[in-house]
Amino acid sequence: MVGRAPEDSKMNYQHIENLLIRFRGQAVMIKTVSGGVYEGSISDVTNDYVSLKPKNEGDDPKLVIVLLHSIESVSPQIN
């Protein structure tokens, strides 16, 4: 069909979402396709994004939001 991508080219983000849910509350390092590296503990996972609490950021509570489609790799870290 014209205008439709083949089934093989579709990304299925359910797999990365399930992996991140499995690591919820644990420390991870996430690398993105743009070259960004984010480290912290997973606080929330949705079908669109993951939010991380950066480690050792002082008293300033902040979250880092990473979109699932930009994730290249996820590495669990030792707490």
C-alpha positions as CSV (number, residue, x, y, z in Angstrom):
1,M,0.0,0.0,0.0
2,V,1.2,3.5,-0.8
3,G,1.8,5.7,2.2
4,R,2.0,2.9,4.8
5,A,5.2,1.8,6.5
6,P,5.9,-2.0,6.5
7,E,5.0,-3.8,9.7
8,D,8.7,-4.5,10.3
9,S,9.6,-0.8,10.5
10,K,7.1,0.0,13.2
11,M,8.6,0.5,16.7
12,N,6.9,-1.3,19.5
13,Y,7.5,0.8,22.7
14,Q,5.6,-1.7,24.8
15,H,8.9,-3.7,25.3
16,I,10.9,-0.7,26.7
17,E,7.9,0.3,28.8
18,N,7.7,-3.2,30.4
19,L,11.5,-3.1,31.0
20,L,11.2,0.3,32.7
21,I,8.3,-0.9,34.8
22,R,10.3,-3.8,36.0
23,F,13.1,-1.4,37.1
24,R,10.7,1.1,38.8
25,G,12.3,2.5,42.0
26,Q,15.7,1.3,41.0
27,A,18.7,3.3,39.7
28,V,19.3,3.2,35.9
29,M,21.3,5.0,33.3
30,I,19.4,5.9,30.1
31,K,21.1,6.8,26.9
32,T,19.1,8.6,24.2
33,V,19.5,8.7,20.4
34,S,20.5,12.4,20.7
35,G,23.5,11.4,22.9
36,G,22.0,12.4,26.2
37,V,22.9,10.3,29.3
38,Y,20.5,10.4,32.3
39,E,21.1,8.7,35.6
40,G,18.6,8.3,38.5
41,S,15.9,6.2,40.0
42,I,12.7,5.5,38.0
43,S,9.8,7.3,39.6
44,D,7.1,6.9,37.0
45,V,6.5,5.1,33.7
46,T,3.8,5.8,31.2
47,N,3.3,4.6,27.6
48,D,4.9,7.9,26.4
49,Y,7.7,8.7,28.9
50,V,9.7,7.7,32.0
51,S,10.5,10.1,34.8
52,L,13.7,9.9,36.8
53,K,14.8,11.3,40.1
54,P,18.4,12.4,39.5
55,K,20.8,11.0,42.1
56,N,22.6,13.3,44.5
57,E,21.1,16.5,43.2
58,G,21.0,18.2,46.7
59,D,17.8,19.4,48.3
60,D,16.2,20.6,45.0
61,P,13.6,18.0,44.2
62,K,13.3,17.7,40.4
63,L,12.4,15.1,37.8
64,V,13.9,14.4,34.4
65,I,11.4,13.3,31.8
66,V,12.6,11.1,28.9
67,L,10.3,10.2,26.0
68,L,10.3,6.5,25.3
69,H,10.8,6.9,21.5
70,S,14.1,8.7,22.2
71,I,15.7,5.9,24.4
72,E,18.6,4.1,22.8
73,S,19.6,1.9,25.8
74,V,18.8,1.3,29.5
75,S,21.4,0.0,32.0
76,P,20.5,-0.9,35.6
77,Q,22.9,0.6,38.1
78,I,24.0,-0.7,41.5
79,N,22.2,1.3,44.3
